Amino acid sequence: MHTANLLDFDLEGLAVFCERLGEKRFRAVQLFRWIHQRGQAHFHEMSDLAKSLRDKLGTVAHVAALPVLSRQDSIDGTVKWLFDVGNGDAVETVFIPEHDRGTLCISSQAGCAVGCRFCSTGHQGFSRNLTTAEIVAQLWFAEHFLRAKFQTTDRVISNVVMMGMGEPLQNYSALVPALKVMLDDHGYGLSRRRVTVSTSGVVSMMDRLASDCPVALAVSLHAPNDDLRDHLVPLNRKYPLQELLDACARYLPHAPRDFVTLEYCMLAGVNDQPHHADQLIALLRSHGGQGLSCKLNLIPFNPFPDSGLMCSDKEAVAAFAQRLLAAGLVTTVRKTRGDDIDAACGQLAGDVRDRTGASTRMQALRAQATSHVVQWVPPREVRT
């Protein structure tokens, strides 16, 4: 008999589910708290629920975590889990501890269809979207595992970033209920400022997110002009830079922060030269006539064998950052965490049954990489 996984529901969805069982809304609130705040999966342990409801739930519902295939612990405290999502697919989730926060990086898809050149996930191709339950289960498991590990009843995970495997906005219908579970005071009670959706630039869904569930937004930029970004982030061919930056500007009035984060992966000889910085400054300053309110996050590239790309050296990253700072752009350089267990940005790969032929396409791109790098430097001016 098929039963419902209650991790699939935000509070409103759970209330509807309970109403169908003849129960009032306050029972859904109690149940929601047991599941998410206390990490309880067994209905018979939920002591303030009526026994009749507990018995009923046992026949129509369950709370199921994802099976853990492996766990790796970095020397810097980072933890990476590989979760089995069935049919030969597995996804990765990463916990990053810092002195003032605990951040969980969550996957939204098994693989990714966007195919960014510098991303290990993209080189594996795409299998399927995760369900809401599979997204929430990563947080549910990690939060309560870490509480037990650290022997605390306090919340361990203070920040969530949808920056794991996949493009979150291409799995919108499952993403939004998952975000609502994270934000709900009866669930994890996370601030909108501390939940971040990272997108490669799905413009139409950025507009919907601003209306439906505005959280912090990070946009994978990675290039200062369309010619280069077309090659690094193929989605740019559908949503070029001006359309993307216009969508960022439309998002800002709804955002919990007064800026959008722009992520920029530093690739040696590809996008890290002084003229690239100058093009980036001109692009952001000129947008809308007043400039875009943004923070640039420079990300040292984490090489993997099939990319055909190299990381910019520290001097090049520092010089690039200084050029942006001197122009008045808020700029940070991301600290690499968990690279000894392949848990750093861009390294998450999991195990995916590719349905898109990505491996073949990526090998062809790699074979052309050297000649393309020569053509990219310097690139043509920004298209307007």
C-alpha positions in Angstrom: 0.0 0.0 0.0 1.3 3.4 -1.0 1.5 5.9 1.9 2.4 9.6 1.9 5.8 10.7 2.9 5.0 13.7 5.2 8.3 15.4 4.3 6.6 16.2 1.0 4.3 18.8 2.6 4.8 22.3 3.8 2.5 23.3 6.7 -0.4 24.2 4.4 -0.1 20.9 2.5 0.0 19.0 5.8 -3.1 20.8 7.0 -5.0 19.8 3.9 -3.8 16.2 4.4 -5.0 16.2 8.0 -8.3 17.7 7.0 -8.8 14.8 4.6 -8.3 12.5 7.6 -11.1 14.4 9.5 -8.5 16.3 11.7 -8.4 20.0 12.6 -5.5 22.3 11.6 -3.9 22.4 15.0 -3.2 18.7 14.6 -1.1 19.5 11.5 0.9 22.1 13.5 1.6 19.5 16.2 2.6 16.9 13.6 4.8 19.4 11.7 6.6 20.3 14.9 7.2 16.7 15.8 8.7 15.9 12.4 10.8 19.0 11.8 11.6 20.5 15.2 12.1 17.2 17.0 13.1 15.0 14.1 10.6 12.3 15.1 9.7 9.7 12.4 7.6 7.3 14.5 4.0 8.3 15.0 3.6 6.3 18.2 6.3 8.5 19.9 4.3 11.7 19.2 2.8 11.7 22.6 0.5 14.8 22.4 -1.4 13.4 19.3 -4.6 11.5 20.0 -4.0 7.7 19.8 -6.7 7.4 17.2 -4.7 9.9 15.0 -1.5 8.1 15.6 -3.0 4.8 14.6 -4.6 6.4 11.5 -1.3 8.0 10.4 0.4 4.6 10.7 -1.8 3.3 7.9 -1.7 6.2 5.5 1.6 8.1 6.0 5.3 7.7 6.9 8.3 10.0 7.4 11.2 8.7 5.4 14.8 9.9 5.3 17.0 9.2 2.3 19.3 6.2 2.7 22.9 7.3 3.3 25.4 5.7 1.0 28.4 7.3 2.5 29.7 10.1 4.7 33.0 11.9 4.4 34.5 14.3 7.0 37.0 17.0 6.0 39.9 18.1 8.1 38.2 21.5 8.3 35.0 20.1 9.8 33.0 20.0 6.6 30.8 17.0 6.2 29.5 15.5 2.9 26.8 12.9 2.6 25.9 10.9 -0.5 22.2 10.1 -0.4 20.5 7.3 -2.5 17.5 8.7 -4.4 16.8 5.4 -6.2 17.1 3.9 -9.7 20.8 4.3 -9.7 20.9 8.0 -8.8 22.6 9.6 -5.8 22.9 13.2 -4.7 25.4 15.0 -2.4 24.7 17.3 0.5 27.4 19.3 2.4 27.5 20.8 5.9 30.0 23.7 6.4 30.6 24.7 10.0 31.9 28.2 10.8 32.2 30.0 14.1 29.1 32.1 13.6 26.9 29.8 11.5 26.3 26.3 10.2 25.5 26.2 6.5 23.9 23.2 4.6 24.3 23.0 0.9 21.4 21.1 -0.6 20.8 19.5 -4.0 17.6 20.0 -6.0 18.2 17.6 -8.9 19.9 14.3 -9.7 22.4 15.9 -12.0 21.9 19.1 -13.9 20.7 20.0 -17.4 22.4 23.4 -17.6 25.9 22.0 -18.4 28.1 24.8 -17.1 31.7 24.2 -18.2 33.3 24.5 -14.8 30.8 22.4 -12.8 31.4 18.8 -12.1 27.6 18.1 -11.7 27.0 19.4 -15.2 29.5 17.0 -16.7 27.5 14.1 -15.3 24.3 15.2 -17.2 20.8 15.1 -15.9 18.6 12.3 -14.6 15.5 13.8 -12.8 14.2 16.4 -10.5 14.1 15.6 -6.8 10.7 15.6 -5.0 10.0 18.1 -2.2 10.5 15.2 0.3 13.9 14.4 -1.2 15.0 18.1 -0.9 13.6 18.5 2.7 15.0 15.1 3.7 18.5 16.4 3.3 17.9 19.1 5.8 15.8 16.9 8.1 18.5 14.2 8.3 21.5 16.6 8.6 20.0 18.8 11.3 19.0 15.9 13.6 22.2 13.9 12.9 24.3 16.9 13.8 22.3 17.6 17.0 22.9 14.1 18.1 26.6 14.3 17.1 27.1 17.6 19.0 24.8 16.5 21.8 22.6 19.6 21.6 18.9 20.4 21.3 19.7 23.8 19.8 19.5 24.4 16.1 22.8 23.5 14.3 22.0 24.6 10.8 21.4 28.3 10.6 21.8 28.8 6.9 20.7 26.8 3.8 22.0 27.3 0.3 20.4 25.7 -2.7 23.7 25.4 -4.3 24.2 21.6 -4.4 23.6 19.5 -7.5 21.1 20.9 -10.0 19.4 24.1 -11.0 16.8 24.9 -8.3 14.6 27.1 -10.5 14.2 24.2 -13.1 12.6 22.2 -10.3 10.3 25.1 -9.1 7.2 23.1 -8.1 9.2 21.0 -5.6 11.5 23.8 -4.5 8.9 26.3 -3.2 7.2 24.0 -0.7 10.7 22.9 0.5 11.6 26.5 1.1 8.4 27.1 3.0 9.2 24.2 5.3 12.7 25.8 6.0 11.2 29.2 6.7 8.2 28.1 8.8 8.4 28.9 12.5 6.8 25.5 13.2 9.5 23.9 11.1 13.1 25.1 11.0 12.4 28.8 11.5 15.1 30.0 9.2 15.3 33.7 8.2 14.6 34.5 4.6 18.0 36.2 4.7 19.6 32.9 5.6 18.1 30.8 2.9 19.7 31.3 -0.5 18.6 30.0 -3.9 21.4 30.0 -6.5 20.5 30.1 -10.1 22.3 30.1 -13.4 19.8 32.6 -14.6 16.3 31.1 -15.2 14.8 34.5 -15.7 11.1 33.5 -15.8 11.4 31.6 -12.6 13.3 34.4 -10.8 10.2 36.5 -11.4 7.9 33.8 -9.9 10.2 33.3 -6.9 10.0 37.0 -6.2 6.3 36.7 -6.0 5.9 33.3 -4.4 8.7 32.9 -1.8 11.4 35.6 -1.9 14.6 34.5 -0.2 18.2 35.5 -0.7 19.2 35.2 -4.4 22.6 34.3 -5.8 23.2 34.4 -9.6 25.9 32.4 -11.3 27.4 35.1 -13.5 31.0 33.9 -14.3 31.5 36.2 -17.3 31.3 39.9 -18.1 30.1 39.6 -21.7 27.6 37.4 -23.6 30.2 35.8 -25.9 32.1 34.3 -23.0 29.1 33.5 -20.9 27.4 31.7 -23.8 30.3 29.2 -23.7 30.6 28.9 -19.9 26.9 29.0 -19.0 24.9 27.7 -22.0 21.6 29.0 -20.5 22.9 32.5 -21.4 21.9 31.8 -25.0 18.3 31.8 -23.9 18.6 34.5 -21.2 21.5 36.8 -22.1 23.1 39.2 -19.6 20.9 42.2 -20.0 17.8 40.1 -19.5 19.4 38.4 -16.5 20.4 41.7 -14.9 17.0 43.2 -15.5 15.5 40.2 -13.7 17.9 40.8 -10.8 16.7 44.4 -10.6 13.1 43.3 -10.6 13.8 40.8 -7.7 15.5 43.4 -5.5 12.3 45.1 -4.2 11.1 41.7 -2.9 14.4 40.4 -1.6 15.1 40.1 2.1 18.5 41.7 1.4 19.1 44.9 -0.4 21.5 43.2 -2.9 21.8 40.2 -5.2 24.9 38.1 -4.9 26.7 37.5 -8.2 28.9 34.5 -8.2 32.0 34.5 -10.4 34.2 31.4 -10.7 37.8 32.4 -11.4 39.2 30.5 -14.4 42.9 30.9 -15.4 43.2 32.8 -18.6 39.5 32.6 -19.4 37.7 35.2 -17.3 40.3 36.5 -14.8 42.2 39.2 -16.8 42.1 42.9 -16.1 40.0 43.7 -19.1 37.4 41.1 -17.9 37.3 43.1 -14.6 36.9 46.3 -16.5 34.1 44.9 -18.6 32.4 43.6 -15.5 32.6 47.0 -13.8 31.1 48.7 -16.9 28.3 46.1 -17.2 27.2 46.5 -13.5 27.6 50.3 -13.3 25.7 50.9 -16.5 22.7 48.7 -15.7 19.5 50.8 -15.4 21.5 54.0 -15.5 22.2 53.7 -11.7 24.0 50.4 -11.4 22.8 47.1 -9.9 22.8 46.7 -6.2 24.9 43.6 -5.9 27.7 41.8 -4.1 30.4 40.0 -6.1 31.6 36.7 -4.8 34.7 35.5 -6.5 35.0 31.7 -6.3 38.4 30.0 -6.8 37.8 27.2 -9.3 38.1 23.7 -7.9 39.6 21.6 -10.8 38.3 18.2 -11.7 39.7 16.0 -14.5 37.1 16.4 -17.2 36.9 20.2 -17.1 40.0 21.2 -19.2 40.1 24.3 -17.0 42.5 25.6 -14.4 42.1 27.8 -11.3 43.3 31.4 -11.4 46.4 31.8 -9.1 46.0 33.7 -5.9 47.7 36.8 -7.3 45.3 37.0 -10.2 42.3 36.5 -7.9 43.6 39.2 -5.6 44.3 41.6 -8.4 40.8 41.0 -9.9 39.2 41.6 -6.6 41.2 44.8 -6.0 40.2 46.2 -9.3 36.5 45.7 -8.5 36.8 47.1 -5.0 38.6 50.2 -6.4 35.6 50.8 -8.6 33.3 50.7 -5.6 31.8 47.2 -6.1 31.3 45.1 -2.9 33.5 42.1 -3.5 34.5 39.1 -1.5 36.6 36.0 -2.2 35.0 32.7 -1.1 37.1 30.6 1.2 37.4 27.1 -0.1 36.0 24.5 2.3 36.0 20.7 2.1 38.2 20.4 -1.0 40.0 17.4 0.4 36.7 15.4 0.2 35.5 17.0 -3.1 32.9 19.0 -1.2 33.9 22.5 -2.4 31.9 24.6 -4.8 31.5 23.1 -8.2 32.8 19.7 -7.1 29.5 17.9 -6.2 28.9 15.1 -8.6 27.0 12.3 -6.8 26.1 9.4 -9.1 23.7 10.1 -11.9 22.1 8.0 -14.7 22.6 10.6 -17.4 19.6 10.9 -19.8 21.0 13.9 -21.7 24.2 12.7 -23.3 26.2 15.3 -21.4 29.4 13.3 -21.1 29.8 13.1 -24.9 29.1 16.8 -25.3 31.5 17.8 -22.5 34.3 15.7 -24.0 33.9 17.5 -27.3 34.0 20.8 -25.5 37.1 19.8 -23.7 38.9 18.8 -26.9 38.3 22.3 -28.2 39.1 24.0 -24.9 42.6 25.2 -25.7 41.6 26.8 -29.0 38.6 28.4 -27.4 40.7 29.9 -24.6 42.9 31.6 -27.2 39.8 33.0 -28.9 38.3 34.2 -25.7 41.1 36.5 -24.7 40.2 39.3 -25.3 36.5 38.7 -25.9 34.3 41.0 -27.9 32.5 43.9 -26.2 29.3 43.3 -24.2 26.3 42.9 -26.4 23.6 45.6 -25.7 
